[in-house]
Amino acid sequence: MEKLVIRDALVVNDGRSFQADVLVHGDRIERVAEEGMGAAAGAKELIARGKLLLPGAIDDQVHFREPGLTHKEDIAHGSAAAAAGGITSYMEMPNTVPQALTQELLEEKYRMGAASSVVNYSFFMGVGSHNLSEVLRTDPRTVCGLKAFLGSSTGDMVINDDAALDALFREAHMLLAIHAEHDPTIKQELEKRVARYGADIPIEEHPLIRSAEACYRSSSAAVARAKAYGTRLHVLHISTARELELFEPGPLEGKRITAEACVHHLWFSDADYRSKGTLIKWNPAVKTAADREAIRAAVNEGRIDVVATDHAPHTLEEKAQAYQQCPSGGPLVQHALPAMLELAREGVFTREQVVEKMCHAPARMFSIPDRGYIREGWKADLVLVDPESPWTVTREGLYSKCGWSPFEGQRFHNRVLRTWVNGRLVHADGRVDRNVRGERLRFDR
Ligand code: DOR
């Protein structure tokens, strides 16, 4: 088994930043030596002075589009983009074609992950209106969670019938992640805009159509239902200030109801529609700067438990269509960590907080053993970052199959230099080793 000593890195871990030598042996971290380490026989050496060493990020919401939508993205490209961005594990969503609504279709996705994912993977079981018995067969130790769309988004996979929702919330035997937007409210707002603009609805109307009210009506009803039934509920991509009152501040431990924020809702605001147009059309929509400020504060307060991407590629041709035809979503895994570290540089978060929300908390929330921290005996999922290496996002450097990024032209100071998955170097200096294979995530629950 190979040995590697990473010397003199600034390790950001467990709420602290400290200088240490880290020894990787095979797929595990063998030593974290704050006092420094002598020569390790047979080990390769990497001098990392001035560089940050972080646990690999764990992204609990991506869409890698395989099977069925592979003209937008696939597991090979999406996982390569993740590796290049310092994300070493991901959890993928069920709105593929076919949708992952049976155990057989779900396991088929795991076979695809095993065949082509260069980082660690898990796939959510999809909840439709008529598959509860299949949903309840999901194994909580080998599958990250259940995913339900309570409002429609890409792929027409909605469950909005009260009786079906009651049954789901009552019976769910493991973490239930939801997309919360209230369709009737959205429809009403859309009809007003169609009457006013016809087919030419300006993108600036998007956050008023998929409104704060539509988010609150759906997420507040879901939280009330989860409280009534004791459901383990995880509300994805919070986009409004108002919804934050639904969640408790403080640490994750003991919470039955948790919340996620996504990088685009922490970075962009409605002022950006003018320059970015439909490239930043997401569901839920990017809303006001005041919403963004409130979500940032909620990350620091603990009302938001994890930060993820909702990486959701579409082709540029698809994104160039008129408002109603243009699909929502954009690629993010390659730039999420640099963007969050940029916000840390600006003082919005601390580096330790970024690591807590992107690496530690997802591991604890999903009870992933031996990952998410830099600890002796734990899996060597690691990221080396140069915090003083300014670079600009260009189309040529992108790994996602869709071939564009909402961050094109953006200058970041933090550059992901190297990424290791289970001790194997999967990304170094702008190149991804496509021969590496990640592992299926396991869950201690
Ligand atoms: O913007 C989005 N795109 N939000 C979602 O919920 C789905 C995603 C997609 O799959 O395109």
Boltz pocket constraint, residues with backbone or C-beta under 6 A from the ligand:
constraints:
  - pocket:
      binder: B
      contacts: [[A, 63], [A, 95], [A, 153], [A, 154], [A, 179], [A, 281], [A, 282], [A, 283], [A, 284], [A, 310], [A, 312], [A, 313], [A, 327], [A, 328], [A, 329], [A, 330]]
      max_distance: 6.0
